Amino acid sequence: MSFFDKIFGGNSGGSKHESFWKEIQSEEDLEKAIESSYIKRVALFKHSTSCFISKTVLRNFEREVEEYTDLDTDFYYLDLLAHRNISSKISDLFQIRHESPQLIVIENGKAVNNASHQHISISQVTTQ
């Protein structure tokens, strides 16, 4: 069973290309994501797995990402319910108020763009 099958309860209508996500499950994973932002852009998606709106926004964002083939971006995913402490650390590190769902774009260790809810789109990643 894939990562997103576990979250969404099956593959009906779920993501076919979830392989682009790198999951953040620890502070070390977050540090690696920030370190990689010095090499290429990082997009960090904070998702509440119990929220229908967050699930819908995530699926829409995944569809947008699938349309782009030349993005030089690493995509990271954070399950807020499982890792609330990491979400709080992200808010503190980047001085961005926590929201869910939320997309934060990081370059050279700094947040350069962020959006939440219906404002999340691939344009936050591509217009840097």
VEXDREN-2710 file (C-alpha; in Angstrom, 1 decimal):
% VEXDREN-2710
k/r/px/py/pz
1/MET/0.0/0.0/0.0
2/SER/1.4/3.4/-0.9
3/PHE/2.0/6.3/1.4
4/PHE/-1.1/8.2/0.1
5/ASP/-3.3/5.1/0.1
6/LYS/-2.6/4.9/3.8
7/ILE/-3.6/8.5/4.3
8/PHE/-6.6/8.7/2.0
9/GLY/-7.9/5.1/2.5
10/GLY/-7.3/3.6/-1.0
11/ASN/-6.3/4.6/-4.4
12/SER/-9.7/5.6/-5.9
13/GLY/-9.1/9.1/-7.2
14/GLY/-5.8/9.4/-5.3
15/SER/-2.4/10.4/-6.6
16/LYS/-0.8/8.3/-9.2
17/HIS/2.5/10.1/-9.0
18/GLU/3.0/10.5/-5.2
19/SER/6.7/9.5/-5.7
20/PHE/7.8/13.1/-6.0
21/TRP/7.1/13.7/-2.3
22/LYS/9.8/13.4/0.3
23/GLU/8.2/12.9/3.7
24/ILE/9.3/14.9/6.7
25/GLN/9.0/12.8/9.9
26/SER/11.7/14.2/12.1
27/GLU/13.7/17.4/12.8
28/GLU/16.6/15.8/10.9
29/ASP/14.4/15.4/7.8
30/LEU/13.5/19.1/8.1
31/GLU/17.2/20.0/8.4
32/LYS/18.0/18.0/5.3
33/ALA/15.2/19.8/3.4
34/ILE/16.5/23.2/4.4
35/GLU/20.1/22.1/3.5
36/SER/18.9/21.0/0.1
37/SER/17.4/24.5/-0.5
38/TYR/20.9/25.7/-1.1
39/ILE/21.1/23.4/-4.1
40/LYS/17.6/23.8/-5.5
41/ARG/14.2/25.2/-4.5
42/VAL/12.2/23.3/-1.9
43/ALA/8.5/23.3/-1.6
44/LEU/7.1/22.2/1.7
45/PHE/3.5/21.2/1.9
46/LYS/2.0/21.1/5.4
47/HIS/-1.1/18.9/5.4
48/SER/-3.8/18.0/7.9
49/THR/-4.8/14.4/7.1
50/SER/-8.1/14.7/8.8
51/CYS/-9.3/17.9/6.9
52/PHE/-11.3/17.5/3.7
53/ILE/-10.2/21.0/2.5
54/SER/-6.6/20.1/3.0
55/LYS/-7.0/16.8/1.2
56/THR/-8.7/18.6/-1.7
57/VAL/-6.0/21.3/-1.9
58/LEU/-3.3/18.6/-1.8
59/ARG/-4.8/16.6/-4.7
60/ASN/-5.2/19.8/-6.8
61/PHE/-1.6/20.8/-6.1
62/GLU/-0.4/17.3/-7.1
63/ARG/-2.2/17.6/-10.4
64/GLU/-0.6/20.9/-11.1
65/VAL/2.9/19.5/-10.2
66/GLU/2.3/16.6/-12.6
67/GLU/1.8/19.0/-15.5
68/TYR/5.3/20.4/-15.0
69/THR/8.3/18.3/-16.1
70/ASP/11.1/20.8/-15.7
71/LEU/10.7/22.0/-12.2
72/ASP/14.1/22.1/-10.4
73/THR/12.3/21.7/-7.0
74/ASP/12.3/19.1/-4.2
75/PHE/8.8/18.6/-2.8
76/TYR/8.4/17.8/0.9
77/TYR/5.3/16.7/2.7
78/LEU/4.5/17.1/6.4
79/ASP/1.6/15.3/8.1
80/LEU/0.6/17.9/10.7
81/LEU/-1.3/15.5/12.9
82/ALA/1.6/13.1/13.3
83/HIS/4.3/15.9/13.5
84/ARG/2.8/19.0/15.1
85/ASN/6.1/19.7/16.8
86/ILE/7.9/19.9/13.4
87/SER/5.2/22.2/12.1
88/SER/5.7/24.5/15.1
89/LYS/9.5/24.5/14.4
90/ILE/8.9/25.5/10.8
91/SER/6.7/28.4/11.9
92/ASP/9.4/29.5/14.3
93/LEU/12.3/29.1/11.9
94/PHE/10.7/31.0/9.0
95/GLN/8.6/33.4/11.1
96/ILE/5.4/32.3/9.2
97/ARG/2.1/31.9/11.0
98/HIS/1.0/28.2/11.0
99/GLU/-1.9/27.4/8.6
100/SER/-3.3/24.2/7.2
101/PRO/-3.0/23.4/4.4
102/GLN/0.1/25.5/3.8
103/LEU/2.8/25.6/1.1
104/ILE/6.2/27.2/2.0
105/VAL/8.8/27.7/-0.7
106/ILE/12.4/27.7/0.6
107/GLU/15.6/28.9/-1.2
108/ASN/19.0/29.2/0.3
109/GLY/17.6/28.4/3.7
110/LYS/15.0/31.2/3.7
111/ALA/11.3/31.2/3.0
112/VAL/10.7/33.1/-0.2
113/ASN/7.0/32.4/-0.7
114/ASN/4.1/30.9/1.1
115/ALA/0.4/30.4/0.7
116/SER/-2.5/28.6/2.4
117/HIS/-5.8/27.1/1.5
118/GLN/-7.2/28.0/-1.9
119/HIS/-4.1/30.2/-2.6
120/ILE/-1.8/27.2/-2.9
121/SER/-0.8/26.6/-6.5
122/ILE/2.2/25.7/-8.5
123/SER/2.7/29.4/-9.2
124/GLN/4.2/29.9/-5.7
125/VAL/6.9/27.5/-6.8
126/THR/7.4/28.7/-10.4
127/THR/7.4/32.5/-9.9
128/GLN/10.6/32.9/-7.9
END
